């Protein structure tokens, strides 16, 4: 017997699941990504490098800037270009904006209704309007950062190889400094709320992240030093999904906020670090549902870090100079931490600046196997125990904990 | 109090941005909810199961049999259907990938079959009649707010009829095509974004599709050629968001 779950709600994109039951026992679960394929790797082939980040931004709306930055970094590495600290800090500020916007959307509008027992945040707002408005305030600030650094709330084209189209003004930096400080109180409240979630899903054993907090030169895991994705991560096609499935050393693994905190707690800002220590024991169990708590702690981190960066840039003053690009044949990989985990863009570029090889792996594709495993665990636990409605609710919550970005996951890689 | 209109948001294959953008209206979402109740919007709510919608917003391209079935279902149950965003109105970037679906599946998934029944991506408007089309990758959220308010008040929403250049001039931005020789598609692109890319000092990439009517793509083509851009490059740029011929 196969129990077919209708398409998941309150997640980004279109996906559903099948539970395979034999002799009264759950035998298997298939996570079906039904969002149509989007073929972004093919789209970039033959394109001039300068236009590529603008195309790649279209992979995703929630994390467009992560795609732009990963794409720009891969291009710069292919050309052997290093950008100065100022440009790096501004990119980081944009990525922080994305983290705030994405985590706030996920936590306040998509997950919080589960905690309070509502089908959505709009209906939840009748009783918990304050909380919804707090979430929207953090989200709006994150989007403001994306708009100014990225050029637009969604799909901006301001992030370019070698720098930016337009640099922020002193007034804008002052606004970032002021607002990030003011919102911190709200984020701390969120940590308390999401710490109340119970453990569910699978206990992850392998965690992977980039070697810096929001990007890196390589990847790291809890088991070994740095490595390139090609050395450890393998992708497989599935007959029942438009998203491929990835394994790390042959095993399912977790990327995202929980992995980042567990692997890189040393780089956290003071208040985020204190909150992490407070909840360390819980987080270290590896239950995927604690990814929500990790995201709430990252809201605090992001606001503190945005404040630091704005201060630093205001003290130093902005040069606003782009680094010239000299086209040459080359290969580069951009590793970025998108809000929901490691994002990889890998290109080869020819002597006239056109891309001739392109490979993209998104966090949801990396988490796909762990998502399936978590669903299997919850289905086994709940089948026969819970009524069908509660079981489905729990399975939806389990998928939601990953904050999957299904649209992102379907443009898959060329092997 | 008057009865609220039933609003549905359906997402076919896309980046999620056009559905998400509705939530980016922030507090004014509550103003919209004075007139509408959300009956279907699976990114935002777990409720669904209505069989009639007063207004339906469709985002994304038709890229699979699932999308096509969902689109027909939505059309059959909606009074007023809006194709929202460039994927739905023109196909956007994902429809610009060349080659047949079988070839693409083989190249990316390494699989000759098509078990998930994928189709070549096409805009919604190629399959069903729509009551209004609002392009943009993404569309401007102020525009959809206005359109929904107009409909609620019984007024037919107005289509803009000018290119991006008009908004650029109104903002007094420097012309990047003339002054910086950047390949800017502003002169032939449907306005409404408030010249977002030119605000960043960069050229318009044409994400809202071609402005119908009096624009002159042939002359834009000549201008870009005179600036030294090669033919392939210009044509690819023209075809990135909408499949039009110069």
Boltz contact constraints between the chains, C-beta under 6 A:
constraints:
  - contact:
      token1: [A, 9]
      token2: [B, 42]
      max_distance: 6.0
  - contact:
      token1: [A, 9]
      token2: [B, 46]
      max_distance: 6.0
  - contact:
      token1: [A, 12]
      token2: [B, 16]
      max_distance: 6.0
  - contact:
      token1: [A, 13]
      token2: [B, 16]
      max_distance: 6.0
  - contact:
      token1: [A, 34]
      token2: [B, 66]
      max_distance: 6.0
  - contact:
      token1: [A, 35]
      token2: [B, 13]
      max_distance: 6.0
  - contact:
      token1: [A, 36]
      token2: [B, 13]
      max_distance: 6.0
  - contact:
      token1: [A, 36]
      token2: [B, 63]
      max_distance: 6.0
  - contact:
      token1: [A, 36]
      token2: [B, 64]
      max_distance: 6.0
  - contact:
      token1: [A, 36]
      token2: [B, 67]
      max_distance: 6.0
  - contact:
      token1: [A, 36]
      token2: [B, 118]
      max_distance: 6.0
  - contact:
      token1: [A, 37]
      token2: [B, 118]
      max_distance: 6.0
  - contact:
      token1: [A, 38]
      token2: [B, 94]
      max_distance: 6.0
  - contact:
      token1: [A, 39]
      token2: [B, 97]
      max_distance: 6.0
  - contact:
      token1: [A, 39]
      token2: [B, 104]
      max_distance: 6.0
  - contact:
      token1: [A, 39]
      token2: [B, 108]
      max_distance: 6.0
  - contact:
      token1: [A, 42]
      token2: [B, 97]
      max_distance: 6.0
  - contact:
      token1: [A, 43]
      token2: [B, 93]
      max_distance: 6.0
  - contact:
      token1: [A, 43]
      token2: [B, 97]
      max_distance: 6.0
  - contact:
      token1: [A, 54]
      token2: [B, 205]
      max_distance: 6.0
  - contact:
      token1: [A, 55]
      token2: [B, 93]
      max_distance: 6.0
  - contact:
      token1: [A, 58]
      token2: [B, 15]
      max_distance: 6.0
  - contact:
      token1: [A, 58]
      token2: [B, 93]
      max_distance: 6.0
  - contact:
      token1: [A, 60]
      token2: [B, 15]
      max_distance: 6.0
  - contact:
      token1: [A, 61]
      token2: [B, 15]
      max_distance: 6.0
  - contact:
      token1: [A, 61]
      token2: [B, 16]
      max_distance: 6.0
  - contact:
      token1: [A, 61]
      token2: [B, 17]
      max_distance: 6.0
  - contact:
      token1: [A, 61]
      token2: [B, 20]
      max_distance: 6.0
  - contact:
      token1: [A, 119]
      token2: [B, 45]
      max_distance: 6.0
  - contact:
      token1: [A, 119]
      token2: [B, 46]
      max_distance: 6.0
  - contact:
      token1: [A, 119]
      token2: [B, 47]
      max_distance: 6.0
  - contact:
      token1: [A, 120]
      token2: [B, 44]
      max_distance: 6.0
  - contact:
      token1: [A, 120]
      token2: [B, 45]
      max_distance: 6.0
  - contact:
      token1: [A, 136]
      token2: [B, 26]
      max_distance: 6.0
  - contact:
      token1: [A, 140]
      token2: [B, 26]
      max_distance: 6.0
  - contact:
      token1: [A, 151]
      token2: [B, 200]
      max_distance: 6.0
  - contact:
      token1: [A, 152]
      token2: [B, 196]
      max_distance: 6.0
  - contact:
      token1: [A, 153]
      token2: [B, 24]
      max_distance: 6.0
  - contact:
      token1: [A, 154]
      token2: [B, 17]
      max_distance: 6.0
  - contact:
      token1: [A, 154]
      token2: [B, 138]
      max_distance: 6.0
  - contact:
      token1: [A, 155]
      token2: [B, 137]
      max_distance: 6.0
  - contact:
      token1: [A, 157]
      token2: [B, 197]
      max_distance: 6.0
  - contact:
      token1: [A, 157]
      token2: [B, 202]
      max_distance: 6.0
  - contact:
      token1: [A, 158]
      token2: [B, 200]
      max_distance: 6.0
  - contact:
      token1: [A, 165]
      token2: [B, 200]
      max_distance: 6.0
  - contact:
      token1: [A, 165]
      token2: [B, 201]
      max_distance: 6.0
  - contact:
      token1: [A, 165]
      token2: [B, 202]
      max_distance: 6.0
  - contact:
      token1: [A, 166]
      token2: [B, 200]
      max_distance: 6.0
  - contact:
      token1: [A, 166]
      token2: [B, 201]
      max_distance: 6.0
  - contact:
      token1: [A, 237]
      token2: [B, 109]
      max_distance: 6.0
  - contact:
      token1: [A, 237]
      token2: [B, 110]
      max_distance: 6.0
  - contact:
      token1: [A, 237]
      token2: [B, 111]
      max_distance: 6.0
  - contact:
      token1: [A, 239]
      token2: [B, 115]
      max_distance: 6.0
  - contact:
      token1: [A, 242]
      token2: [B, 116]
      max_distance: 6.0
  - contact:
      token1: [A, 407]
      token2: [B, 15]
      max_distance: 6.0
  - contact:
      token1: [A, 407]
      token2: [B, 16]
      max_distance: 6.0
  - contact:
      token1: [A, 412]
      token2: [B, 108]
      max_distance: 6.0
  - contact:
      token1: [A, 414]
      token2: [B, 108]
      max_distance: 6.0
  - contact:
      token1: [A, 415]
      token2: [B, 110]
      max_distance: 6.0
